[in-house]
């Protein structure tokens, strides 16, 4: 939200009241409360009227500071709010400083509050290192002079007005230091480093080529080793060095604003602490890491078509784990009825049983909207399961399905009805659900539980995805989504995919940027439409995107109006698909180990270079490559000529796991055929390859092949292999002594082999 006219003036119509003076501060067992005047109080007469901000500092999670800024603290707190994991019994250390003021300490993170009667001065530290601060002309309450004017939402799609008509805003501004970079805010397809951008936390169905987001998260991380989570479900506007170029500003409409600031040694620690508060990613089932094949969106298909695709994949020896039925498993105009189109699928349960005999898992498409023609529409309307207009009538529109209405997930009975439909699909044989849509949620409406519609706009995606995930988990023992809309906390319900991208290299790159930003925001797993969704790309693009897609955590062929089976492009596409599906399958012991780590720590499995190499300035802005787990660097090829530039941090000798080429730190440019791409093993790492036989779900410790990379004299490396339940089945340690690598394996008596990528001698110790 930009209200300034240069540095000294404000735009017409805005009054900005800055926290100027720490007039009074008081401490208790839990925190420090500061009363900040918005003018300098030099005599008692100046205390008569005018805004004052009440700012509360406390900690409810170790290594985090919770800050609550209030203008009118008596305002009614509106719902919903994010479910977060706070420790209400936590007591931070509070010290009175010698020069006055206070220091509040939570683990290694602290806030220092200036002295009473002095200027507004708040500084945040981690182990004595300054992270960021707010001071002169930062924390403020903003009022609009003409806030009472009638506001209209006409022209905004789907009746989703992000301004609730109030004329008061709370804004915080935190300093950006020299050389500091800001990342995150959810799935942002804009430039990966967010300095110079405005990030609006407001879900929209805008594709991947705009500033809009399917997944908006009010959280960012800094290259200085801190993160900020604004604990507000409604629209939050972040201005990152684009209004005041030395500040990250964030603004919320209303009388209060709450945020958490997390400190850490690096970005990975910060994300881990944020997900400790908002929820760790669940562990997706092992089979979900295999290849998914979709019918595509508007294509015509039936059981014969489905079997033709599946059988042809098998005939061409392209392993397939999941088959996905997109929208038209249901009858047109009747989405989302949860009823199979009997014209195309007369025996759906028998059909699913036949498909599962082929070793496949099944996914089906749904959304939370129900068209008026759907057989279940009247039942839902009569029982009050839909979001309603203010006059009590059902909210309807023609945006997606004629006369469609939206399920009201704040109604327990509606939620149970929806859950029962998901459980019914699971009993039929469905294993995963693609939870599409959920972004264009109207705001001039009423909810069953009285929730504020502006705060519900983003949060709707949380209730939607949680409902489906929990229903699947209850029915199948584990849950797996393929979700598009999300907000903070939705990382608990994986997997998420990038939405509607075009079929060109630029869109392939923006898809990666969106994924890296999403994973910077606490999401552990990420997928995308291999080959692009809109239009149809060239065989060249399809093959390059196949390599990228299979070297992502989750991999799906999907498109809009045409099938995305590889033989529709060219014969070599089949060879490339086969090559990378089998490579990913052999990597499953390594990938699964890192999925378990992500589940336990919250550190994303697919992540930007800045997460692992926060202290390497050259790594901080790289957005054309990523780490896939702790030990594997992936650099997709984004050009028709096969040329790829990639960066290796100077931490030792990196090794291409396909060619064996060894490279030290620095920038490199190489040309690759369609079967190649930079897949570089990190120095001093162990990658375990499995005995892949056609499905991603197998015993990863049986006949495993242990490869040690980049181990120098005296170096050691460690890793673990986990079973499908996420329990350790083998622990592996390697150490180099002279020209020999000693490998120690414990926890398993199953056969295995080992080697060093450097060609050194191997001694096995089991």
N, C-alpha and C positions, 0 to 999 in steps of 0.2 A: 504494500500500500504506500504510494508515494504522495506525500503531502507537502514536501518542501519546494520552495522556489529558489534554487540555489542553496547555499549554506545558511544565509542569514534570515531569509524570509520564508513564509509559508504561503501556500496557494490560497487564493481567495476562498472563503467559506470554512477554513479549518483553523481551529484554535488548538495549539499544542502547549500543554502544561508539563514542562520537564521537572523531574526530580532534581531539585537544586541543592537542598541542604538536608543532612541527616539531623533533623531537629531533636529527635529523641530515639533511643534504642534501649530495649530491655530484653534480658535473657531469662530463660527458664530451663527446666531439665531437658526439654526436647529441642529447643531452638532459640533463635533470636528474632525479635520483631522490631522493625525499624519504621518510624513515622517520618516520611520524607515530605518536606514542604516543597511547593512548586514556586515559591518566591523566597528570597533571602529574608529571614526573620531577624530584624535588628531591634525591634521593640514589640511590646505586647500588643500594640494596636494593629500590628500586621498579622495577627493571628485571627482576625475577625473575618471569616469567610475565605473563599477560594479553595481550590482542590488541594487535597493532601492524599498521598499514596501510602497505603499500609503494605509493607513488604515483609514477608515471613520467610526466614531461612531455617531449614531443618534437614534431616536426612532420614529416609526410611529404607535405604538400601546402601550397603557398604560401598564406598568409593563413588557416591553420588551426592549431589546437593540438590535439595528440592526448594524451589523458589515460587512463592505465590504473591502476585502483585494485585492489590485490590484498590479500587476507587471507592465504590459504595459496597461495603462488605455485607450489607444487609440484603443485597439482591438475592432473589430466589435462585437456588442452584437448579439448573435444568438438566434433564437427562436426554440421551444416554451419555455415559462416560466409558472410557476404555477400562476393561478389567485389567488391573495391574497387580503385581506381586509385591506389596509393600509389607514391611515389618513395623507394625504400629508400636511395638515395644522397644524399638531401637533407640538408643540414647547416644547421640554424637558427643564428642568431647568439645566443650565450649570454654575458651580461655579469654580472659580480659587482657587486652594488649596494654603494654606499658604506656604508650602514647594515647591511650583511650581507644575506644572501638572494641571489636570482638573478632575472634577467630573461631570458626566452627569447623571441626575436623571429622571426616568420615573415612576411615582407613587411611589411604595415602592422598586423598583428595580433600581440599579445604577451601573455605571462602574467608576472606578477610574484609571486614566491614569497617569503614572509616569512623572517626571520632564524632561524638555528638557535637552539634553546633558547627561542624565543618562541612565542606562541600561533599556532594554525593560521590562516593568512591567505593566501588565494590570490585574485588579482584579474586580470581579463582586460580588455585595452584594444584599441581600434582607433584608430590615429593619435592616441594620447594621450587619447582619450575612454574613460572607464570604461564597459565593457559590462555586466559582472556580476561577482560574486565569491562565494566560499564562505569561511566563517569559523567562528565559534563555533556549535557544535551543528548542523553541516551534514553533512560527509562521515562516513560511519559504516559499521560492520559490525553487523548485527542477527542475533541468534540467538534461536530459539524454545526455550523450556525443555522443551516436550513434543514436539519434532520427531520423535522416534522412534515416536510413536503410529501405529497403522495408519491410512492414509489411504484413503478410498473415493471413487470417482468416480461412484457411482450417482446418478442424477438429472441428471447432465450429459449433454446430448444428444450423440449420435454418439460416445460414449466418448472425448471429447476433454477430458481433465483438464489444466488449465493449471498445476497445482502438482505438481512432480516428487517431492515427499516429503522434500526436503532441508530442513534447519532453519537454514540460513545465507543471509543476504541482504546484498548491498552496495547502499548508497544514497548518492546524491549530491544535494545541494540547492544551487541557485543563486539568488542574490538577484533579486527583482523590484522594480524602482525605481518611484518615484511616477509614475503615468500610463502605465506600461508594459503592453503587451498581448502575449499569446502566442497563436500560431496553429499549425495543422498537425495532425500525428499521423495523417495519412492521410485517408481519406474518413469524416469525422465529421459526422453529421447533426444533432448538437447545436448549441447556440448557437455562432456562428462564432468569436467571441472566446472562448478557452478558459479564461480566468481563472475560478477557482471550480469547475473540473471535474476529475474523475478520468478519465484517458484510458488504457484498457487496450489494449496492443498485442497483440491476440489475435483472429485472423480468425474471423468467424462469419457465418452466413446469417440475418441478423436483420431484413431489410427496411430501409426508410429512416426508420422512425418510432421507432427505439430508439437506445440509446447504443452498440449493437453496430456492427461495421464489417466490410464485405467486404474492405476494403483498409486494413490497419493498417501504419503506417510509424513507426518510432521516431525521428522527426525533428520538431523544431519551430523556428519562427522567431519573433523578437521585434521589436516595433516600434522597439526601440533599435538595430537594425541588427546583430544577430547570430543565429546559428542553432546548434542542438545536434543532433548525430546520435549516438544510442546504438548502437554497433556490436555488437548482440546480436540473433540471430535468434529467440530464445525470447521468452516473454512479458516485456514491460517495462511497469511501471506508472508512469505520470506523475501526480503530484498537483500541479495548477497552482493555487496560492493557495487550496487548499481544506482542507489540514490545517494547515500553517503558511502564513498568508495573505500573507506577504511572500517566499515561496520557490516555485520550481519544483523539485519533488523527483522523482527517478526511481530506481526500485528494480529489481534483478534478483536472482533466486534463484541462489545459488551463491557461489563464493569470489572472483570477480573481476568487474569491470565496466569497459568501455572506451567512451569517447566522444570525439567531435571537436567543437570549438567553432570556428565560422567567423565572421570579422568582415567588415563591408562598409559602404559609404557608405549603402546602402539595402537593402531586403529583396530586390530583384531581384539585386543582387550576391551576397548570401548564398545564394540559391537556386542561382545559377550555380555558385558554388564547391562547394556540396553535390553538384550533379549532375556536376561534374568528378570528384568522388570516386566516386560510385555509378553513374555512367553517364548520358549524354545521351539524351533521347528520340530515337528513330529518326524519320526523315521519312516520314510516311504517304504513300501514292500520291495524286496529285491527285484522282482520281475518288472517293476515299473521303470528300471534303468535300461531295459531292453528297447528294441525298436517298436514304435507304435505306428500303425498304418490306418489312415482315415479314409472314409468314403468321399471326403471333401464336402463342401457346403451345399451348393445348389445343383449338384449332379443328380442324375437319375440312377437309382440302384435298387436291387432286390436281393434275395438270398442267392440267386444264381450269380449275380455280379460279385457279391461278397466272396463267395467260394472261388470264383474265377481268380480274383486277386490273390487270395490266400494260397491257393494251390500253385499259382504261377510263381509266387515268392518262394514257395517250397521247392518247386521244380528247378528254379534258378539258384537254389542253395543260398538264399538270403534269409537268415534267421529272423523270425518275427515273434514277439512276445505278446503284443496287445493289438487287437483290432477295435477300431473306434467307429461307432455309428453316429454320424452327425445328424442334423436336424430332422431329415426326412425319414427317420425310423417311425416318426409320428406323421399323421395325416396333415396335409397343408391346411392352413387357417385354424388349426386346432392345437397350436403350441401354447402352453405346455400341458398336454392332457395326460401324459404318462401312459398313453395307450398306443400300442404298436399299430401301424397301418396294416390292417389285415389283407388289403389288396396286394401288398408287396411281401408281407410276412404273415402268412396265414397260420403258421404254427411257431410263434416266437420262442416258446420254451423249448420245444424240440429242436429248433434251429440252434439255439444257444448251446444246448447239450451237444449237438453235433460239432459245433465249433470248438467247444472245450475238449472234446475228444482228440482234437488236433493239437492240443497243448497250449491253446491260446487263453489269454485273459480278455475280458470284454469291457469296453467303455461305451457309455451312451451320453449324448448331449442333452442338457436341459437348460432352462432359464427360469427366473422367478416370476415370469409374466404369464398370464393365462388369457388367451383370446376368447372373445365372446362366443364363438362357435364351438369351443371346446366342450365336450360332454360334462366336464366337471365345473364349468363356470357357474351355473346356477346354484349348485351346492355350496360353493365357496361364497358366493354373494349372499345367499340366505343365511349362512352361518356366521357372517361377519369376518371372514378370513382375508378380506381385501383392505388395502389402505383406502381411506374415505376422504371425500371433500369436506369442507367445513360445514356444509349443510346436512351432512350425514349420508349423502349418496355415495356410491362407489366411484372412486376416481377411475376414469377410463380415457384412453386416447387411441389413435390409430398409428402411432409411430412405428411399431414393430409388427403387431398383429391387429387386425381390425377389432376395435372395441376392447382392446386388452386392458386388464387390471393387474395390480401388483399384490403379491402375497404380503400380508402384514406379519412379519416375523416377531413383532412384539406381543402378538396374541399367542399364548401358550397352546390353545387348541389349533390354531392355524399352523403353528410350528409342528405340532404332533401330526397333523394331517399330512403336511409336506414330508415329514420324516417317514411316515408309514408308506408313502408312495416310493421313497428311496429304498426302504427295506423290502418292499414288494419286488422292485427291480433286482435287488440283491438275491432274493430267494429264487428268482428266475435264472440267475447265473451271471448277473452283471457284477463286475469287480471294481470298476472305477466310474466316476461321473465327471463329465466336463461341465463345470458350472459357468456357463457363459453369461454375459451381460451383468446387470446389477450396478451400472454406473449412473445412468440418467434417472435419478430418483427425484420425484417432484418435491417441492417444498411448501406449496400452498395447500397442504393436506393435513389430515389428522390421523394419529396412530392410536391403536387400542389402549396402550398403557400411558397415553398422554405425552409421549416423548416429543421433544422439540424437533420439528421437521428439518430445521437447518443443521442441527447436530446429528440428525439421522442420515443425512444425504450420503456422507462417506461411510458412516458406521453400518449402514444397511448391508454393505458387502461382508462385514464381519459376521452379522447374524445369519445371513444367507449361507455363507461357506461353512460356518460352524455347524449349522443345522444339518447340512448334507454330510459333512465329514463325520459327525458323531453318529448319524444314522447308519452310514456305511460301516463304521468301526464296530458298532453294536451288532450289526448283522453278519459281518465277515471276519471280525477279529482284528482287522486293520483297515485303515482308511486311505484312500488315494483319490485326490481330485485333480482336475486339469482346469485351474481357475483363472479367470481374467481380471475381475475387479478385486480390489483389496485395499486395506488400510492398515494402520498399526495393529499388530497382534495377529493378523491373518497368516503370518509366517508359520503359525502353529498348524495350519491346514494345507500342507503341500499337495500337489505341485502347482506352480504358477507359470503361465506362458505369456509371451509378449504381445499378443493381440494381432491386429490386422496390418500386415506389412506388405509393401509392394515387392514385385519380383525383379529387383535390380540390386547391384552391389551397394549403392548408397543406403538402401533400406536394410540390407544385411548388416551394414555398419551401425545404423541407428538402432537396430534391434539389439546388437551387442551393447551399445551405450546404455540403452534402457535396462538391460539385464544387469549390467555392472552397477548402475545406480540403485536398482532394486535390491541387489545383494548387499550393497553398502548400507541399506536401510533395514537389515536384519533378516532378510529372506534367504534361506539356505540353499534353495534349489530353483532352477530356472530352465525353461524350454522355450521353443519358438517354432514357427511353421517352416520346416525345411523347404527351401526353394522359393519362399515367399507365398503370401496368401492371395493378394490381388493380382489379376492378369496371369500370364504364364511366362516364366523366364526361359532363357536359352538353356540348352543342355550344359553349356559351360557353367552357368550360374548354378544350375541344379547340382552339379558334381562338386563344386566348391562349397556350396551350402550344406551338402550332405556331410562333408568332412567336418565342418563347423558344428552341425547339428548332432552328429554322433560323438563329438568330443565336448558336448554340453552334458549337464547332469542327466537331463531327460531329452528324448529324441522322438520327434513325431513328423511324419510326412502328412501334410494337410494343405488344402488350397480352397479356392473359391468355386469357380465354375468348371474346373477340369480336374481329372484324377491326377494324383501325384505319384503313381507307381513308376518306378524307374524306367521300365521298358517303353513308356510313352515318350521318353526323351531320346535316348539312344542306347545301344547295346553296352557301351562303355559305362553308362550310368549304373547299369546292373552290377558291373564288375566293381565299381567304386563303392556302391552301397554294400555289397558283400564284404569287401575289404574292411571297411570301417566298422560295420556291425560286428564282425568277428574280432577286430582289434579291441573294440570296447568290451566285448564279451570276455576276452582274455584278461583285460584289465580289471574285471569286476572285483577280485579280492582287494586290490588297491582302492578302487572307487567305493566299495562298500565300507571299507575301513574309514574312509574320509566322510562318508555319509553318517556313520555312527558318531564320529567326532563332532560333526556339525550338529547333530541331534543333542549331544551332551553339552556342548559349549556355546552354541549359537553362532559360531564363526562360520560364514557362508562357505559352502563347498566350492562354488564357482565365484571367484573374486578377483577384483582389480589388483594390479601389481602393488598399488599403494598399501594394501592391507598387510602384505608380507614384508614389504621393503619400505616401511615408512621413513627410514633414515636415509634412503637413497633418493636424492632430489631428482635424478633423471627418471625414476620410476613413477613419480607422483602424478604425472599428467598423461601417462600412456593409456590409451583407450582402444587399441586395436589388438590386444592380446589379454590373457588372463591366466591365473593359476587355477587349475582344476584339481583341488585338493592341495595338500602340503608340498607335493614333490614334482608335479607335472605342469610345465608351462605350455600353453596352447596359443598359437598365433594363426588365426584363419587367413586364408589367401583371399584378398579382396580385389583381384584384378584378372582380366581376361588373359593377360600374358603370363600369368603364373608367378609374377614377381611379388615377393613378400619381404617387408622390412620389419625387424623385430629387435627387441632390446633384452639383453641378459645382464642382470645385476652382477657386479664384480664380487661374487662370494665364493669363487672357485671355478672348477671345470664343469660345464654343463654338457650333457650327452643327449644326442638325438636318439630316441628309443627305437626308431625304425632303421636309421642308417648307421648308427654308431658314431657319427661325427662328433668330435669333442671341441667345444668352443669356450673361451674365457669370456669375461664380462665385456660388454660393449654393444654397439649397434651393428647389425648385419643385414645384408640384402642378399637373398637367394631366390632362384627360380625353382619351382616345384611342378612336377606333373600332377595329375589328378589324384594319385595315390599318396602324395606326400604333402606335408605341411610341417612347420616347426612344432615338434612335440619333444620338448627338452626336459630331461630329468634333472632335477636340482642337485647340485653338489652335495655329497655326504647324505645320500638318500637310499632307501630300499624300496623298490617297486615289486610287488608280488603279482605274478601272472597266474591265471587259473587254467584248469583243464576244461575249457569251454566246449560244450557239445550241442549248442543250439538254443539254449535259454539262459537268460541272465541270472536266474535263480538256481544255483547249484551249490555243492559243498566246496567252499573256497579253499579249504585246507587240504583237500584230497588231490594229490599229484600237483601241488602248487610248485611254481618255478620262481625262485627267489633271485632277483638281480640287484647287485649292489653298484651304485653309480658314484663316480667322483670322489672316491675315498682316498685321501692323502695319508702319508705316514703319520701314525698315531691317532688318526681320526676314528670316530665311532658313529654308528647310525642305528636307529631302532625303529621298529614298526610292529603292528599287531594285525592278525587276521581274525575276523569276527564271523560268527555263524549268522544264520538268517534272523535270529532273535536279537542280534546286537550284543551277544556275549562273546568274550574272547575265546578263540579256539586254538590260537598259537601266538606266541610272543617270539619275536626275532630280533637279534642284535648282531651287528657286524663290527669288527674292528680290524684295522690294518696293522700288521707287524712286518716291516720290511716289504718284501715282494709277495707276501701272503695275506689273504683276507680270511680271518676266522669268523665263521657264522655259527651262532648259537640259536637253536630252536627249542622252545619248551612249550608244553601244553598240548602236544599232539604226537601221536605215534603213527600218523599216516605218512605214506611215502612222499618225498619231495626231492627236488634238485635245486642246485644253486650255482651261480656264476658271478663273476665281476665283469662289468662292462669294459673295464680296463685290461682284461686279459691276464689278471694276476692269478696266482695259485689260490686254491680254495681249500680250507679245512672245515669240515662240517662237524658240529658238536650238537648232538641231539639228546 
